[in-house]
């Protein structure tokens, strides 16, 4: 079976450029969500 190296290189390059952020990804967005959740939990315990 013939391999198409140029096609495969194009697919790999396109995948490397992709920077879609997933909801479960680690980072500032996730840290903000966790801090908000922890603050809400603390308020429920003190109320």
N, C-alpha and C positions, 0 to 999 in steps of 0.2 A: 504494500500500500504506500502510495506516494505521500510524503509529508510536505506541507506547505509552510516552510519556515517563516516566510514574510507574513503570512496570515497570523500565525501563532505569536510572532513578535508584536504585531499590532494589537492583538487581544491583551497580551501581557502589559504593554504600554498603557492601554486604555484603563486597565484595572489598577495600575499604579497611580494614575491621575485621579481616580475616584476618591472623594473625601466626604462621603455621606456620613453624617453622624447618627448613630443608632441610639435609641433611648437608654439602652443598658450600658452604653460606653462610659468609661471612667473619664472624669474631667470636672471642670468647674460647674457645668450644668448639673451633673449628678450630685456633687457636693452641696450645691445650693438646695436641691430637693431634699437631701438627707437632713440638712440643718433645719429646714422648714418643718419637716416631719417631727424631728426631735423637739423643737420648740412647741409644737402643738401638743405633743405628748406630755411635756413638762407642765403646760398650762392646765391640762386635764387633771393631772395629779394634784396640783396645788389648789384647784377650784373645789 
